[in-house]
Structures are given as structure tokens and as C-alpha cells.
Amino acid sequence: MKSIARIFHGIRQARSSRRNFLKSSAVAGAYLIGSRALASSSRSSVIVVGAGAFGGWTALHLLRKGAKVTLLDAWGPGNSRASSGGETRVIRATYGSGRIYTQMAARALQLWQENEQRWNVKLFSRSGVLWMTGSDDSYERAALPLMTEAGVRFEKLSAAECGKRWPQINFDGISWSVYEPDSGYLAARRGCEAVLNAFLKEGGEYRQAQITPGLTASNHIHGIKLGSGELLNADSYVFACGPWLGKVFSFLAPIVTPTRQEVFFFGTAAGDLRFNDAQLPVWGDDSKRELDGFPGKHWFYGIPGNHWRGFKIADDTRGAVIDPTTMEREISSEGLAAARAYLRFRFPSLGDAPLVESRVCQYENSTDQNFILDHHPEAENAWIVGGGSGHGFKHGPAFGEIVSDAVLGLKAPPVDFKLDRC
Ligand SMILES: Cc1cc2nc3c(=O)[nH]c(=O)nc-3n(C[C@H](O)[C@H](O)[C@H](O)COP(=O)(O)OP(=O)(O)OC[C@H]3O[C@@H](n4cnc5c(N)ncnc54)[C@H](O)[C@@H]3O)c2cc1C
């Protein structure tokens, strides 16, 4: 096995010749990878491994662009182990100086809405998103011009204005907030299932199977092996295996780290609608709060009650490194106590609310929390897609579009997602 450094030395050399090629190419807008370019009109075959937010949408876009696509997943789209599992995910465009994410969030929201209409399923709920900031507001200040540029509507609200609008929240320690009226939350596992249903209806093939990549030789992956021993072949392969990327390719183990994350759902008093999505937006608290008895600064966010489920709250702080296959998914008493301590402060009337549901999930963190979209360093027909890092779900439709363009040779992937930065 080559060292990671040698692998990336190789990839850098290959990229430098590709860059030179692109510079000398007079074909505006065309993205051709030497002789390997795939014309979108020819029916190129692609196998996508992983039917989560990233793989599912990638497969659907590839299909819609004319490719013959097989989608594979070990346990199914948005399964109980997958990072895309569970009930809901936030969609917001406040992203600090991350222009690419603000733009993708805006595009993704458009695609979620277009497709839910097409499928006649409700996946997006426009509850609004309230992003609260403390004394260090550099992230939020950087976000505002990029939101304007991306055409995302927002209001800048003082803590006093927020207090008037949402008296259920205690705004102590908050200097001001960004309110995105058109954002909200998405259905998570139901969203993945809807994408699979559309993919099947539009002519894609789906199989539930665990795979291992076939032999890598001559800068190509030669097929993928199913658990049954069957070998499947295609022109290109997309590995969108979420937190399992480091298991599928050992060189990715130090690059994509799965961390344990806990999610709590608290029950409101009977008939109390103040914490439901009709009266409260999705919220994020960037005041980096310290909690008595719980070390470090905390970054809580939440989704108001919906579909008669509880009020969701989670700490974005990264937990312990885990194995997504074997992890026991039981919450910790410390995690629950910290969530309660936070609730008591920020949502005082929920301080004694009972826990009605919980989940343990994992983030699949890249080294800098940015996404990954790049060739396998030793196989130009294979793509690595992942690194959602706790914020990937919303982007599924927009990121999948970018991935499909890259795989079909239609548009170069953004440099921000290259592997050799990790
Ligand atoms: C608690 C929590 C809260 C989050 N909150 C938000 C949020 O509010 N907003 C947001 O935008 N994002 C959020 N995220 C992040 C987001 O959910 C993830 O970044 C995103 O879902 C990752 O999707 P994925 O397709 O890369 O991975 P996954 O959904 O994990 O999909 C990977 C798939 O690959 C399959 N697979 C793996 N190995 C193999 C193999 N060898 N063979 C076959 N199949 C295989 C798995 O079964 C799995 O279905 C959150 C994540 C968590 C855990």
C-alpha cells in the first residue's frame, strides 16, 4: 500500500498535466479529462455506492443526464445507521464566508421544492431559520453579503426585536440574529426514500448489497464486488459511502472521521403550541455558550416540534470517534444533562420537559469540514464523494448535480472539494 503522501504526489502530478491541458484547451466551458471524457449523450454506465443524501441525489441527476445508473446500498437509503437517517435536517444559507455553501444551499432549496412538487410529497417545511450570534459575530457578518449575492432573503434583527417576536426564547448573551424567512427543515430518511422512488420510476436500478471495490490497476478500478461474490462493471464508479468511506478505502480513514452525535426530542405541555413549527423557527445558537458543569463551549441548534413529534435539540460539538456499523445507539446521561442545562437557560419553559425520543447518529467529518468530490487518487474512473461533516444533507440535490456534472465530464468540480487539501 502506498503512503498517503505518495498517493497525493501522484494525484498532484496528474492534476498539473490536466491543468495544463485545460489551459491550452480553447473549448469554453468544456471539461474534458483527456481521452476519458464522457459525452452526456452517449449512454455511459455509472455505479453509485451509497443511497444517502449525496449518493441518492447523484444517482438521480446522472440518470436525468442520460447515464445508465445502478445504485447500491448495504442497508438502504436513510437507514438507521446512515448519516442521512432520522427525521429532520436544517436547511439554511447562513454560512459565514463559505460562498460555495450559501450558493449550494440556495440551489438545493430550489431543487428540493421543485422535486417535492413533481413527486407530490412534502419534504420541505418553511418554518424560517433564526441564527443567533454572540459577541463574536464575524461568521454572521461574513455571511450577509454572500446571502444577498445568492438571492437569499434575510432580516437582521436585534436581540430586542427577536425577544418581541419569539418570547419563548431567552435572548440573553445574544447580540443580534439573522432570520431567513424562506428556509426551514427537510424530511431526512423520507427525503432519501423519495429520491430512491423517483430514481426507480425514472428507470434507475437499485440493489441492496454491501460492496467492496474491485482491483485497482492501470489507474482504474476494475469492477466492484457484491457480498454474494458477483462482480459488477461500469464506465465510472461513485463512492458516496458517508461515514464508511474510510472502511471502503483505507487511505480515507484519516481523512473522513465518524463522530458520535446525540439528538434529543423533548415533549411540550399538552396543548402548548409555542414550540411547534407554526410559532417557532428552526434555530442555531452561535453564541458559543459555556454551561456550568459541562466543559467547553457549546453550539446548540434545534428544530421546532412538527408532525406531532417533540422539540428537537442537538449539540454540534464533535463527539467520540466511532464505528458506524457497530456503534450502540444509546444516548449518554451527560449529553442529556447538558441539553437540559441549555434548555433551562435558552428555552426556560422547557427546562423540565420530558425526553420523548432520542437518536444517536454520526457526522462524517472531513479534516476541514468541507465536502469531498474528487477522483480516487489511483483510479481515474472512480470518484470519492462525502465529508458532509454535519451539514451535508440540505445540499444533497445541489451537490449531487455538481457530482453528476463532474462524473459525466460536463463541468470541472469546484477546487474547494479536492482531496489533496485534506
Ligand atoms: C445528528 C445529525 C444531524 C445533522 N444535521 C444536519 C442538518 O441539520 N442539516 C444538514 O444539512 N445536515 C445535517 N447533518 C449532516 C448530514 O445528515 C450528512 O452530512 C449527510 O446526510 C451525509 O450523507 P451521505 O450520503 O454522505 O452519507 P450516508 O447517509 O451515511 O449514506 C452513505 C450510504 O452508504 C452506504 N454504504 C456504506 N458503505 C457501503 C458499502 N460498502 N456497500 C454498500 N453501501 C454502503 C450506507 O448504508 C449509507 O446508506 C446531520 C447529521 C447528523 C448525524
The ligand as an ORCA input file, in Angstrom:
! r2SCAN-3c Opt
* xyz 0 1
  C     -27.313     14.138     14.106
  C     -27.071     14.753     12.797
  C     -27.631     15.982     12.491
  C     -27.392     16.573     11.257
  N     -27.997     17.756     10.987
  C     -27.898     18.280      9.737
  C     -28.679     19.409      9.385
  O     -29.449     19.912     10.191
  N     -28.576     19.885      8.113
  C     -27.756     19.312      7.185
  O     -27.691     19.803      6.061
  N     -27.006     18.213      7.512
  C     -27.066     17.694      8.741
  N     -26.360     16.576      9.083
  C     -25.375     16.032      8.136
  C     -25.987     15.216      7.046
  O     -27.063     14.448      7.540
  C     -24.911     14.333      6.402
  O     -23.791     15.134      6.054
  C     -25.434     13.662      5.150
  O     -26.664     13.021      5.418
  C     -24.409     12.648      4.658
  O     -24.960     11.921      3.575
  P     -24.105     10.800      2.859
  O     -24.922     10.390      1.693
  O     -22.719     11.263      2.616
  O     -23.960      9.632      3.939
  P     -25.000      8.472      4.385
  O     -26.362      8.968      4.535
  O     -24.379      7.793      5.556
  O     -25.004      7.483      3.157
  C     -23.965      6.573      2.920
  C     -24.600      5.274      2.497
  O     -23.591      4.391      2.054
  C     -23.971      3.081      2.384
  N     -22.742      2.260      2.396
  C     -21.638      2.484      3.149
  N     -20.702      1.546      2.875
  C     -21.228      0.735      1.934
  C     -20.748     -0.401      1.256
  N     -19.526     -0.909      1.469
  N     -21.563     -1.013      0.360
  C     -22.805     -0.525      0.105
  N     -23.304      0.550      0.729
  C     -22.530      1.185      1.627
  C     -24.634      3.218      3.754
  O     -25.540      2.178      4.015
  C     -25.320      4.561      3.643
  O     -26.700      4.450      3.338
  C     -26.570     15.936     10.304
  C     -26.025     14.689     10.596
  C     -26.281     14.088     11.814
  C     -25.703     12.746     12.081
*
